[in-house]
């Protein structure tokens, strides 16, 4: 049986942070059409590629990743580089699944580098397992070839790969891949799903050490620990109010708002505590939706209100002047900030409550991922509050 920790990596993903020297400001983009324009990156980033094995027997690990995703995001939201707060950017691959193209090594790019947390959550929940061949060297090399890693030597570039079959399978030698990764400034981190020493004997540790990455082993069947707090209900009520501050625009606005609601439901499906963790993530700077929400788009200078066409606006803004639209967006922004600040205040009390509980249980995936990320981020002068 092939046991693979495919989804585990995903959690990790949550790690994409923005670099310290990022202080360049974007210029407003004038729109004749209502589509967002991609700016050339002017900031430094921590880019994370998550390579998830989706072969058989990894359902427990996938559940672990889904249940712990938002806790990982929240931990990353406390990162700072000087006075700057880093942003998040991750890519996702699945491999080792018979439903994938054998000619391409049973590998599929699920997402290129993205900071869309709802989209990442959606893709994580859509993953399913099936038997297959797991070629670790080939999937890492594929991510090195396909993704835009950039050439900035100050960026923190990370690969996280998880599984439990020998790291040596396939025609692409992981040692050669490690050389290519170092040339691009990419660090490879490996997560073995099983016994720590078995992972060493099957070259998982060596696959990480060659690029000065971290090797970790976890129990993929460990149950996620959810601790409730007396602040949970109030935080979830605030989440409902927070959702009402989003102002859709353009062709994808309605669809994206529905996706947001679906990911709320997915989180709630695991536990109330998990839904609370997602709400906390939505109150952080890592949760931005400038491609469909006018509040974020205007704040991040992704669009110019004056050039928005009426058919791109929600019903409540159709026929309004630019001045009226700006006033409406400003009011929604202030309302959102107040709600987010209240959520953060309650979460601070919630964290104290959780820390006081008599338990030494730690969630395997969350603990392994955040510890590795923190240690490697320190090399780029990141700190945690």
C-alpha positions, 0 to 999 in steps of 0.5 A, a space after each residue: 500500500 502506498 501511504 502518502 502524505 499528499 495533503 500535508 504539504 499543503 498546510 505548509 504551503 501556507 507559508 509564503 511570506 513577503 520580504 523585508 525590503 519591500 517598500 515600493 508602492 504600486 501606481 494606480 492602474 487605469 481600467 477601461 475594462 473591469 479586469 485586474 492587471 498583474 503588476 510586475 513584482 516589486 517586493 521580495 517574497 517567500 515562495 513555497 511549492 507544496 508537493 503532495 502525494 495523492 496515492 493510496 492510504 493518505 486520507 488521514 493525512 489529508 484530513 489533518 492538513 484540511 483541519 490545520 490549514 488555518 492555524 498554520 496561516 494564523 501562525 504565519 500572520 505574526 511574522 515580521 521582517 523589520 517593520 514589514 508584515 510578510 505576504 503569502 504565496 504558494 504553489 500546489 502540485 499533486 503526484 503519485 496518482 494513477 488518474 494523472 498522466 503517466 507520460 508526465 510522471 503522474 504529476 499535475 500542477 494544481 496551482 501556480 504561485 498564488 496568494 488566494 487562500 480561498 482558492 488554496 483551501 478549495 483545491 485542498 478539499 478537492 484532492 482525492 487519493 488513488 494508487 500510483 507511482 511516486 517519483 519524488 525527484 521528478 515532481 521536484 524538478 517539474 516544480 523547479 522548471 514550471 514555476 516562476 521562482 524569480 532571480 532575487 537572491 533575497 527571496 526565500 524559496 521553499 519546496 515542501 514534499 511529503 510521502 512515505 515511499 522511497 525518495 529514490 523512485 523514478 528516473 530523475 535522481 534526487 541528487 541531481 535535482 538538489 543541485 538544480 535547486 541550489 542553483 535557483 536558491 530553492 531549499 527542499 524540505 521533506 516530510 516522511 509519513 511514518 517512522 523517523 528512522 525509516 524515512 532516513 533509510 529511504 533517503 528522505 532525510 538526504 533529500 533535504 540535507 543536500 539543500 540545507 533543508 529540514 527533514 521531518 517525520 509525522 504520524 499521518 493518522 494522528 487526530 487533530 486536537 481542537 480546543 474550544 474557547 468561550 470566545 468562539 461564538 462571538 468570533 463566528 458572529 463577527 465572521 458573518 458581519 465581516 462577510 457583509 463588508 465585501 463588495 464584488 465587482 467584475 465577472 468573477 465577483 459573485 463566483 468568488 464570494 460563493 467560494 468564500 462562503 463554501 470555504 467557511 462551510 468546509 472549515 465548519 465541517 471539521 469543528 467550530 474551533 476550525 471555523 474560528 481559526 479560519 475567521 481569524 485568518 480572514 482578519 489578518 493581512 494575509 487574506 486579500 481579495 483584490 481580484 473580486 472585492 472593491 475594498 481590497 482592490 482600491 486599497 491595494 491600488 489595483 483599480 481606479 474607480 473612475 474607470 469602472 463601468 456600470 455593468 462591472 458594479 454590484 446592484 447597490 452601486 450601479 448608477 452611482 458617481 465615482 464620488 459616491 462609490 468611493 464613499 461607499 467603499 471607504 465606509 465598508 473599509 472602516 467597518 471591516 477594519 473595526 470587525 477585524 480588530 475586534 476579532 484579533 482582540 478576541 483571538 488574543 484572549 482565545 490564545 491565552 485560554 488555549 495555552 492554559 489548557 492542560 494538554 501536551 498534545 500538538 498537531 503533527 502537521 501544524 507543528 512540523 510545518 511552522 517550526 521548519 518555516 520559522 527556522 528557515 525564515 530567520 535566515 532572511 531576518 524574519 521575526 515572530 511576535 
